[in-house]
Amino acid sequence: MATGPRRPGFYLGVLIAGFVAGGGLTALLRESLPDSAARTFFTSTWSANFGPVSADLLVISFTLGPIGLHVSLLSLIGVLVAYLIARSLF
């Protein structure tokens, strides 16, 4: 089993922190920047959706979804900054 800061949970935490920070910055810039090319460039997002998945296990049945991921340029920058900060701390 892997030990230290480079285990999978570390990378998952860095990804989550980076996407949340980048998403918050994207939302902030959408509200504060005037309509311009810079606002369009920094706040445009790419979406990936995974449709509903149903499972029937005879005793219980459930449906998950749709699940979506919205990625923007600032989210990717947030992941990079979060990784650099985490790497310098650990």
Long-range contacts (C-beta under 8 A, 24 or more apart in sequence): 4-90, 5-86, 5-90, 10-86, 10-90, 13-86, 14-79, 14-82, 14-83, 14-86, 15-79, 15-82, 17-78, 17-82, 17-86, 18-75, 18-78, 18-79, 18-80, 18-81, 18-82, 18-83, 19-71, 19-75, 19-78, 19-79, 20-78, 21-78, 21-81, 21-82, 22-72, 22-74, 22-75, 22-76, 22-77, 22-78, 22-79, 23-70, 23-72, 23-74, 23-75, 23-78, 25-74, 25-78, 26-72, 26-74, 26-75, 29-74, 41-73, 42-72, 42-73, 42-74, 43-72, 43-74, 44-72, 44-73, 45-70, 45-71, 45-72, 46-70, 46-71, 46-72, 47-71
